[in-house]
């Protein structure tokens, strides 16, 4: 069900949600929200993707656009005990490539980010790659 509530923006762009709204959405201190921003329509939506206590990374990649590539990436992360919390892929026009963004929890993984990056770069279908910690 959709509800509407008027929210005033505090200094420095701080959004203060009414306590009951935050509770219903599971938004608690230390949780991670993904903001989807539509600059053209001046709209923003939020999705909670992780509760506090997670160790998150963001993976940005350009890959060959062909069947099975996303499954191989997911398998690599799964083998390393990493949990994908969010992913989105979009084809790059006229290039036969796709752009991929993944947010993953690495709190149970024993592999370093350097090793993960090395393993992923070794995959022939990975054309560009950036892995960064999320604070």
Helices and strands as residue ranges (DSSP letters): G 11-13, H 19-25, E 32-38, E 43-50, E 56-64, H 69-79, E 83-92, E 97-105, H 113-121, E 126-134
